[in-house]
């Protein structure tokens, strides 16, 4: 029974998962840094690989690519930082009058509900309740986010260094790790690695396309709709949309808050803001998800929801983002591990030989 491929695969897989969970717990402050460095590695690896194939040394190719990336990031930051900083200052100033803005909006809603539905409420009292609950929620979120980024802020300086060594030395480190496998499992190890790495690369490419697509559509839509802070809202909506399942709802909150904090908040602006996000998500759902992401992930929505919830509970924002790629990578690894142990087992090979003998008796009996 202990030689059964399914039992062997289960023992090996869940032992590896337990070791991975223990390692993630120990290195929790560095998880966000490692995730960012891995994404940068996946994005830059095709270019560095091309340069290496053209005869450039690994160190020089990595330095060339990272220099270009740093220049682009610095130029982009220099262009966007003044705009985003000014928008954040303006947004911070407007939050002081949120009570009157919310009351004004609720008075409009109360007028519509009283006229068409014969339902009325007290806008001032509801404003006090909403502001109190929102303030409590924001205080908790602020403390959580502040403590989290205090933990990872220093480690973010390690991102360029880790990315550099991943680009330069990952192949040699991978080959050294593969050499540790027993000879009978060497081929199986490469099969598992190639299957998981190729599928993970397709997924990372897909979510990158997804984020850029949603960001561009929302930024353009907010600008055309006359909503303030269009670039900032577009970027934030694109990032929130990366969170599976829950990101669809979370992405609608920032535009609504910005409309509420505008000089003249009204229902029309709120509807337009929601329409822009809906349009971006419709394009994303109709094109990006089925053609790029779904083919690589191929996971049930309930499984995705549970994994995202548990990832966010145990590992915060990093767990929200990394839950799905880790889940489907685990699925690929377990499938390939079971298939490899089954195909390489002596009993399976004897079964294949016996079946071939039955199907080709004349060929097998010839000297």
C-alpha positions in Angstrom: 0.0 0.0 0.0 2.9 2.4 0.7 4.0 2.0 -2.9 0.7 3.2 -4.3 1.4 6.3 -6.5 -1.5 8.3 -5.1 -0.4 7.7 -1.5 3.3 8.5 -2.3 2.3 11.7 -4.2 0.1 12.8 -1.3 2.8 12.2 1.3 5.4 14.0 -0.7 3.1 16.9 -1.7 1.7 17.6 1.8 5.1 17.3 3.4 6.3 20.0 0.9 3.3 22.2 1.6 3.9 21.9 5.4 7.5 22.9 4.9 6.5 25.8 2.6 3.9 27.1 5.2 6.6 26.9 7.9 9.1 28.8 5.8 6.4 31.4 4.9 5.7 32.0 8.5 9.3 32.4 9.4 9.9 34.8 6.5 6.6 36.6 6.8 8.1 40.2 6.8 9.9 39.3 3.5 6.9 37.7 1.7 5.9 40.9 -0.1 9.4 41.6 -1.1 9.9 38.1 -2.5 6.6 38.4 -4.4 7.5 41.7 -6.0 11.0 40.4 -6.9 9.5 37.2 -8.4 7.1 39.3 -10.6 10.0 41.5 -11.8 12.0 38.4 -12.5 9.2 36.9 -14.6 8.8 40.2 -16.5 12.5 40.7 -17.2 13.6 37.1 -17.8 12.7 36.9 -21.5 14.8 40.0 -22.3 17.8 38.9 -20.3 17.5 35.4 -21.7 17.5 36.9 -25.3 20.6 38.9 -24.5 22.4 35.9 -23.0 21.6 33.9 -26.2 23.1 36.7 -28.2 26.4 36.3 -26.4 26.1 38.9 -23.7 27.3 37.6 -20.3 24.6 37.0 -17.6 25.9 39.8 -15.4 26.0 42.4 -18.2 22.6 41.4 -19.6 21.0 41.8 -16.1 22.7 45.1 -15.5 21.6 46.4 -18.9 17.9 45.4 -18.4 17.7 46.7 -14.8 19.3 50.0 -15.8 16.7 50.5 -18.4 13.9 49.6 -16.0 15.3 51.9 -13.3 15.4 54.8 -15.8 11.9 54.2 -16.9 10.6 53.9 -13.3 12.4 57.1 -12.3 11.1 59.0 -15.3 7.5 57.7 -14.8 7.7 58.6 -11.1 9.1 62.1 -11.8 6.1 62.7 -14.2 3.4 61.1 -12.1 4.5 62.0 -8.5 3.7 65.7 -8.6 0.2 65.0 -10.1 -0.6 62.2 -7.6 0.9 64.1 -4.6 -1.3 67.1 -5.5 -4.3 65.0 -5.9 -3.7 63.3 -2.5 -3.3 66.7 -0.8 -6.6 67.9 -2.4 -8.3 64.7 -1.4 -7.1 65.0 2.2 -8.4 68.6 2.3 -11.8 67.5 1.1 -12.3 64.8 3.7 -12.8 67.5 6.4 -16.2 68.4 4.9 -17.4 64.9 4.3 -20.3 65.3 6.6 -21.9 68.1 4.6 -21.2 66.4 1.3 -22.7 63.1 2.5 -25.8 64.9 3.9 -26.3 66.7 0.6 -26.1 63.4 -1.3 -28.5 61.7 1.1 -31.0 64.6 0.8 -31.0 64.0 -3.0 -31.6 60.3 -2.5 -34.3 61.0 0.1 -36.1 63.3 -2.3 -36.1 60.5 -5.0 -37.3 57.8 -2.6 -40.0 60.0 -1.1 -41.3 60.9 -4.5 -41.2 57.6 -6.3 -41.3 55.0 -3.5 -43.0 56.9 -0.7 -40.0 56.0 1.6 -38.3 58.7 3.6 -35.5 58.9 6.2 -33.5 61.5 8.2 -30.4 62.5 6.1 -28.7 64.1 9.1 -29.1 61.2 11.4 -28.1 58.7 8.7 -25.0 60.8 7.9 -23.9 60.7 11.6 -24.3 56.9 11.6 -22.4 56.4 8.3 -19.6 58.7 9.2 -19.2 57.0 12.6 -19.0 53.5 11.2 -16.8 54.6 8.3 -14.4 56.4 10.7 -14.1 53.3 12.9 -13.5 51.1 9.9 -10.9 53.4 8.4 -9.1 53.7 11.7 -8.8 49.9 11.9 -7.7 49.7 8.3 -5.1 52.5 8.8 -3.6 50.8 11.8 -3.5 47.5 10.0 -2.0 48.9 6.8 0.5 51.0 8.7 1.7 48.1 10.8 2.0 45.9 7.8 4.0 48.3 5.7 6.2 49.2 8.7 7.2 45.5 8.7 7.9 45.4 4.9 9.1 48.9 4.2 12.7 48.2 5.0 12.7 44.9 3.1 11.5 46.7 0.0 15.0 48.0 -0.5 16.0 44.4 -1.0 13.8 44.0 -4.1 16.4 45.2 -6.7 19.1 43.1 -5.1 17.0 39.9 -5.0 15.8 40.5 -8.6 19.3 41.0 -9.8 20.5 37.7 -8.3 17.4 35.8 -9.5 18.0 37.0 -13.0 21.7 36.2 -12.9 21.8 33.0 -10.8 18.4 31.3 -10.9 19.3 28.8 -13.6 22.4 27.6 -11.8 20.6 27.4 -8.5 17.7 25.5 -10.1 20.2 23.1 -11.8 22.0 22.5 -8.5 18.7 21.8 -6.8 17.7 19.3 -9.5 21.1 17.5 -9.0 20.0 16.7 -5.4 17.2 14.4 -6.7 17.8 10.7 -6.9 18.6 9.4 -10.4 15.3 7.6 -10.8 13.4 10.8 -10.0 15.6 13.2 -12.0 13.4 13.2 -15.1 10.3 13.4 -13.0 11.6 16.5 -11.2 12.2 18.3 -14.5 8.8 17.3 -15.8 7.1 18.8 -12.7 9.2 22.0 -12.8 8.6 22.6 -16.5 4.8 22.1 -16.2 4.5 24.3 -13.1 6.9 27.0 -14.4 5.3 27.4 -17.8 1.8 27.6 -16.4 2.8 30.0 -13.7 4.5 32.2 -16.3 1.3 32.3 -18.4 -0.7 33.2 -15.3 1.7 36.1 -14.4 1.6 37.4 -17.9 -2.2 37.2 -17.8 -2.7 39.2 -14.6 -0.2 41.8 -15.9 -2.3 42.2 -19.0 -5.4 42.3 -16.8 -4.0 45.0 -14.6 -2.9 47.2 -17.5 -6.2 46.7 -19.3 -8.3 47.7 -16.3 -6.1 50.6 -15.4 -6.1 52.1 -18.9 -9.9 51.7 -19.3 -10.7 53.1 -15.9 -8.3 56.0 -16.2 -9.7 57.0 -19.6 -13.3 56.5 -18.5 -12.9 58.5 -15.3 -11.3 61.3 -17.3 -14.1 61.4 -19.9 -16.7 61.3 -17.1 -15.1 64.3 -15.4 -14.3 62.5 -12.2 -11.4 63.8 -10.2 -8.1 62.0 -9.6 -8.6 59.9 -12.8 -4.9 58.5 -12.9 -4.8 57.7 -9.2 -8.2 56.0 -9.3 -7.3 54.1 -12.5 -4.1 52.7 -10.9 -5.9 51.8 -7.6 -8.8 50.1 -9.4 -6.4 48.1 -11.5 -4.5 46.9 -8.4 -7.6 46.0 -6.5 -9.0 44.1 -9.5 -6.0 41.7 -9.1 -7.6 40.3 -5.9 -9.7 37.3 -7.1 -13.4 37.3 -6.3 -13.4 40.1 -3.7 -11.5 42.6 -5.9 -14.5 43.0 -8.2 -16.4 44.6 -5.3 -13.4 46.4 -3.7 -12.5 48.1 -7.0 -15.8 50.1 -6.9 -15.2 51.7 -3.5 -12.5 54.2 -4.3 -14.4 55.9 -7.2 -17.5 56.2 -5.0 -15.5 57.8 -2.2 -13.9 60.3 -4.6 -17.3 61.3 -6.1 -18.6 61.7 -2.5 -15.7 64.0 -1.7 -16.0 66.1 -4.9 -17.2 69.7 -4.9 -20.7 68.8 -6.0 -21.5 65.1 -5.3 -24.5 63.8 -7.1 -26.1 60.5 -8.2 -25.2 61.0 -11.8 -21.5 61.1 -11.1 -21.7 58.0 -8.8 -23.6 56.1 -11.6 -20.9 57.2 -14.1 -18.1 56.1 -11.8 -19.7 52.7 -11.3 -20.4 52.4 -15.1 -16.7 52.9 -15.9 -15.6 50.2 -13.4 -18.4 47.9 -14.7 -17.3 48.5 -18.3 -13.6 47.7 -17.5 -14.6 44.5 -15.7 -16.9 43.4 -18.5 -14.1 43.7 -21.0 -11.8 41.9 -18.5 -14.4 39.1 -18.0 -15.2 38.7 -21.6 -11.7 38.8 -23.1 -8.8 38.6 -20.6 -10.1 36.0 -18.1 -11.3 33.3 -20.6 -8.4 33.8 -23.1 -5.5 34.3 -20.8 -6.1 33.6 -17.1 -8.7 30.9 -17.1 -6.7 28.6 -19.4 -3.8 28.7 -17.0 -5.6 28.6 -13.7 -8.6 26.4 -14.4 -9.9 26.5 -10.8 -13.4 26.3 -9.4 -14.7 29.7 -8.0 -15.4 28.2 -4.6 -11.8 26.9 -4.4 -10.5 30.3 -5.4 -12.7 32.1 -2.8 -11.6 29.8 0.1 -7.9 30.1 -0.9 -8.1 33.9 -1.1 -9.9 34.1 2.2 -7.4 31.9 4.0 -4.4 33.6 2.3 -5.6 37.0 3.3 -6.3 35.8 6.9 -2.9 34.3 7.5 -0.6 36.4 5.3 -2.5 39.7 4.7 -2.4 41.5 1.4 0.4 39.3 0.1 -1.7 36.2 0.7 -4.6 37.8 -1.2 -2.5 38.2 -4.3 -0.4 35.0 -4.1 -3.2 32.6 -3.1 -4.4 31.8 -6.6 -1.0 31.3 -8.3 0.2 29.1 -5.4 -3.1 27.1 -5.5 -3.0 26.3 -9.2 0.8 25.7 -9.0 0.1 23.2 -6.3 -2.6 21.6 -8.4 -0.2 21.2 -11.4 2.6 19.9 -9.2 0.4 17.3 -7.5 -1.0 16.1 -10.8 2.4 15.8 -12.5 3.8 14.1 -9.3 1.1 11.5 -9.3 1.3 10.9 -13.0 5.1 10.6 -12.9 5.1 8.2 -9.9 2.4 6.1 -11.6 4.2 6.0 -14.9 7.6 5.3 -13.4 6.3 2.6 -11.0 7.4 -1.0 -11.8 3.9 -2.3 -11.6 2.7 0.3 -14.2 5.6 -0.5 -16.5 4.8 -4.2 -16.3 1.2 -3.5 -17.0 2.1 -1.5 -20.1 4.5 -4.2 -21.3 1.8 -6.9 -20.8 -0.8 -4.8 -22.7 1.7 -4.3 -25.6 2.3 -8.0 -25.7 -1.4 -8.7 -25.9 -2.0 -6.1 -28.6 1.1 -7.1 -30.8 1.7 -10.8 -30.2 3.5 -11.5 -33.5 5.8 -8.5 -33.0 6.7 -9.5 -29.5 7.3 -13.2 -30.3 9.7 -12.6 -33.1 13.4 -13.1 -32.3 
